[in-house]
Each structure stands twice: as C-alpha cells, then as structure tokens.
Amino acid sequence: MIKIRARAGESVQQMVKRFKKMCEKEGLIRDIKRNSYYEKPSERNRRRRRKAQRAAALGRR
C-alpha cells in the first residue's frame, strides 16, 4: 500500500504528482492496465515466453 504524507509547504498538486510517480515505480498502473481485460492462459504464457526470448537474446536473464 502506498502512503503519501504532506511535506511542509507542499501543494495538493505536488502530492498528487508524487503519488503518481510512486504508483508508476511500483508497477501498479501497468498491473491495472493488464488486468483490465481477460487474458487467456495460453496468451499469458506466450507473452512470458516472448519476454524470456528477448531477454535471452540481449544476453541477460
């Protein structure tokens, strides 16, 4: 769970911006987008295999 505390003299817009950045770092936005529609297990496995192949081609795991 992400928690934001107001800093001294910080505006609401700055707090929202900081909150969005933290969500992005944690990968929440990506997870929400990925879970917004149903993905068949075969498609999920195919996506994971492609990702592994790209990583192997780049020489990292």
N, CA, C and O of each residue as an XYZ file, in Angstrom:
244
protein
N       0.839     -1.174      0.000
C       0.000      0.000      0.000
C       0.889      1.244      0.000
O       1.841      1.350      0.773
N       0.559      2.160     -0.869
C       1.339      3.387     -0.991
C       0.708      4.459     -0.114
O      -0.498      4.700     -0.166
N       1.548      5.095      0.689
C       1.068      6.169      1.547
C       1.872      7.424      1.258
O       3.090      7.379      1.085
N       1.170      8.536      1.209
C       1.798      9.830      0.961
C       1.495     10.733      2.146
O       0.344     10.868      2.561
N       2.524     11.341      2.676
C       2.328     12.331      3.744
C       2.715     13.694      3.203
O       3.681     13.838      2.453
N       1.948     14.679      3.596
C       2.204     16.041      3.122
C       3.508     16.556      3.719
O       3.758     16.435      4.918
N       4.310     17.120      2.868
C       5.535     17.765      3.328
C       5.218     19.222      3.667
O       4.178     19.748      3.269
N       6.099     19.850      4.386
C       5.885     21.248      4.777
C       5.830     22.129      3.529
O       6.757     22.133      2.719
N       4.748     22.863      3.388
C       4.594     23.790      2.269
C       4.324     23.132      0.929
O       4.490     23.773     -0.109
N       3.911     21.862      0.920
C       3.667     21.142     -0.336
C       2.210     21.305     -0.749
O       1.306     21.147      0.072
N       1.984     21.620     -2.016
C       0.619     21.787     -2.503
C       0.005     20.426     -2.831
O       0.702     19.414     -2.900
N      -1.298     20.423     -3.029
C      -2.023     19.196     -3.360
C      -1.550     18.658     -4.711
O      -1.413     17.446     -4.881
N      -1.302     19.546     -5.667
C      -0.849     19.116     -6.990
C       0.496     18.396     -6.895
O       0.722     17.405     -7.589
N       1.375     18.889     -6.047
C       2.682     18.242     -5.878
C       2.527     16.873     -5.238
O       3.225     15.924     -5.599
N       1.600     16.777     -4.279
C       1.353     15.482     -3.636
C       0.813     14.469     -4.642
O       1.239     13.315     -4.655
N      -0.119     14.899     -5.479
C      -0.701     14.005     -6.485
C       0.383     13.543     -7.454
O       0.434     12.371     -7.829
N       1.245     14.469     -7.855
C       2.333     14.135     -8.776
C       3.266     13.097     -8.142
O       3.685     12.148     -8.805
N       3.591     13.283     -6.850
C       4.452     12.348     -6.142
C       3.778     10.977     -6.019
O       4.430      9.941     -6.153
N       2.465     10.985     -5.761
C       1.713      9.743     -5.650
C       1.725      8.972     -6.972
O       1.933      7.759     -6.989
N       1.500      9.684     -8.076
C       1.502      9.045     -9.395
C       2.863      8.428     -9.707
O       2.944      7.327    -10.253
N       3.927      9.144     -9.358
C       5.273      8.629     -9.597
C       5.520      7.353     -8.804
O       6.106      6.399     -9.317
N       5.071      7.339     -7.549
C       5.258      6.152     -6.717
C       4.466      4.969     -7.277
O       4.950      3.837     -7.275
N       3.257      5.233     -7.754
C       2.442      4.164     -8.356
C       3.141      3.598     -9.584
O       3.149      2.386     -9.797
N       3.720      4.468    -10.379
C       4.414      4.029    -11.583
C       5.630      3.181    -11.229
O       5.880      2.155    -11.863
N       6.386      3.608    -10.218
C       7.565      2.852     -9.783
C       7.187      1.470     -9.289
O       7.889      0.496     -9.559
N       6.079      1.380     -8.565
C       5.633      0.102     -8.010
C       5.022     -0.807     -9.075
O       4.849     -2.003     -8.841
N       4.698     -0.257    -10.230
C       4.115     -1.049    -11.307
C       2.611     -1.216    -11.186
O       2.038     -2.084    -11.845
N       1.967     -0.421    -10.376
C       0.518     -0.549    -10.186
C      -0.251     -0.207    -11.450
O      -1.212     -0.892    -11.799
N       0.160      0.833    -12.126
C      -0.554      1.263    -13.329
C      -0.489      0.178    -14.401
O      -1.483     -0.103    -15.070
N       0.694     -0.430    -14.561
C       0.856     -1.493    -15.539
C      -0.021     -2.697    -15.186
O      -0.634     -3.297    -16.069
N      -0.084     -3.053    -13.894
C      -0.917     -4.173    -13.466
C      -2.394     -3.902    -13.708
O      -3.131     -4.786    -14.144
N      -2.820     -2.689    -13.428
C      -4.228     -2.342    -13.633
C      -4.588     -2.442    -15.102
O      -5.639     -2.977    -15.453
N      -3.713     -1.923    -15.968
C      -3.980     -1.995    -17.407
C      -4.004     -3.443    -17.888
O      -4.841     -3.815    -18.710
N      -3.082     -4.259    -17.372
C      -3.014     -5.652    -17.790
C      -4.234     -6.432    -17.310
O      -4.701     -7.337    -18.002
N      -4.756     -6.089    -16.127
C      -5.898     -6.807    -15.574
C      -7.239     -6.211    -15.983
O      -8.285     -6.687    -15.540
N      -7.226     -5.191    -16.809
C      -8.478     -4.558    -17.189
C      -9.282     -5.400    -18.174
O     -10.465     -5.138    -18.391
N      -8.661     -6.395    -18.761
C      -9.387     -7.295    -19.654
C      -8.874     -8.712    -19.424
O      -7.766     -8.909    -18.926
N      -9.693     -9.695    -19.792
C      -9.328    -11.086    -19.575
C      -8.288    -11.520    -20.591
O      -8.411    -11.249    -21.785
N      -7.266    -12.195    -20.101
C      -6.231    -12.733    -20.974
C      -6.204    -14.245    -20.791
O      -6.051    -14.748    -19.678
N      -6.355    -14.954    -21.893
C      -6.354    -16.403    -21.814
C      -5.002    -16.892    -21.298
O      -3.976    -16.268    -21.569
N      -4.991    -18.006    -20.554
C      -3.726    -18.534    -20.038
C      -2.707    -18.816    -21.141
O      -1.509    -18.615    -20.942
N      -3.169    -19.277    -22.293
C      -2.239    -19.550    -23.394
C      -1.589    -18.259    -23.892
O      -0.406    -18.246    -24.231
N      -2.367    -17.176    -23.935
C      -1.808    -15.887    -24.359
C      -0.817    -15.359    -23.322
O       0.208    -14.775    -23.675
N      -1.127    -15.566    -22.054
C      -0.229    -15.131    -20.990
C       1.107    -15.881    -21.082
O       2.176    -15.284    -20.960
N       1.024    -17.194    -21.298
C       2.250    -17.989    -21.429
C       3.054    -17.566    -22.649
O       4.282    -17.485    -22.596
N       2.355    -17.296    -23.751
C       3.029    -16.866    -24.978
C       3.760    -15.546    -24.742
O       4.897    -15.376    -25.184
N       3.107    -14.606    -24.043
C       3.727    -13.317    -23.746
C       4.962    -13.495    -22.863
O       5.985    -12.849    -23.088
N       4.868    -14.358    -21.873
C       6.012    -14.605    -20.985
C       7.168    -15.260    -21.722
O       8.330    -14.928    -21.488
N       6.843    -16.204    -22.627
C       7.903    -16.861    -23.407
C       8.619    -15.864    -24.315
O       9.846    -15.886    -24.422
N       7.848    -14.988    -24.971
C       8.458    -13.965    -25.834
C       9.362    -13.039    -25.034
O      10.447    -12.672    -25.485
N       8.914    -12.669    -23.858
C       9.718    -11.792    -22.999
C      11.022    -12.491    -22.610
O      12.080    -11.863    -22.602
N      10.955    -13.768    -22.293
C      12.152    -14.533    -21.928
C      13.101    -14.653    -23.125
O      14.318    -14.565    -22.962
N      12.553    -14.851    -24.314
C      13.395    -14.957    -25.501
C      14.098    -13.640    -25.796
O      15.275    -13.631    -26.157
N      13.386    -12.531    -25.645
C      14.019    -11.214    -25.861
C      15.140    -10.987    -24.858
O      16.208    -10.488    -25.214
N      14.897    -11.352    -23.605
C      15.921    -11.176    -22.572
C      17.126    -12.050    -22.865
O      18.263    -11.620    -22.674
N      16.892    -13.279    -23.328
C      17.994    -14.185    -23.649
C      18.787    -13.667    -24.849
O      20.010    -13.796    -24.900
N      18.083    -13.086    -25.804
C      18.745    -12.560    -26.985
C      19.630    -11.365    -26.626
O      20.656    -11.132    -27.266
N      19.232    -10.617    -25.610
C      20.024     -9.478    -25.161
C      21.165     -9.892    -24.240
O      22.028     -9.083    -23.898
N      21.158    -11.168    -23.842
C      22.243    -11.687    -23.019
C      22.055    -11.502    -21.535
O      23.027    -11.472    -20.781
N      20.818    -11.379    -21.109
C      20.558    -11.282    -19.678
C      19.387    -12.153    -19.314
O      18.663    -12.620    -20.193
N      19.190    -12.380    -18.038
C      18.105    -13.252    -17.607
C      16.994    -12.505    -17.025
O      15.999    -13.101    -16.612
